Amino acid sequence: MNLEAIGESLPSFVEGLQVTAILLAAALVLGLAAALPLAFARTSTRAWLSKPVWLFTYVIRGTPMLVQLFLLYYGLAQFEAVRESVAWPWLSSAWFCAIAAFAINTCAYTTEILAGALEATPAGEIEAARALGMGRATVMRRILLPSALRRAIPAYSNEAIMMLQGTSLASIVTLLDLTGAAREMNSRTYLPFEAFLTAAAFYLALTFALVSLFHLAERRWLAHLAPRR
């Protein structure tokens, strides 16, 4: 174990940690924001509203995130109309394409998680809200959405962790995230074990932090579901 090489490469790993954290936070925030309305559409009884969302989640969940990232960053560039469009400065950016690909991917999974939580809402809660005179929009805002978000926490925590692992693909489109820092160290020192073991330690620390945050959230918002002693 070459600790000296690891120490010399720590600044690169710290920079990679910052890139990974930004990618993860941006993808989760954007993905969750888009998934909220899509989840309601997914559970709609109107086929014209629910079927397009089903198709979106089916396609995104059925294809690898690496392929989606390649299509955004490399694939769109082959079309002259895209290169000449006003969107090209964005689509030519590795940052934009990486965040977009990650956000779209996590949005599809989060939509299905939230849709399942919405459908699992006890009918008694909705009937009680309507008995109090709440309208449809009020029921959604004050009963359905808060209840679904609480129940979705355990499943969503797994999605957040999987998204963290997925950000390792960012190095393929030239971003120096944790995996990119490990690849850079390996190419410079020819020490793959030390390079990728260091990256793994950083990923493990991030995973531990995420798990701890979600455990706190579960204790805060799911305490009423814990078995009584």
Beta strands, then each sheet from edge to edge (+ up, - down):
end
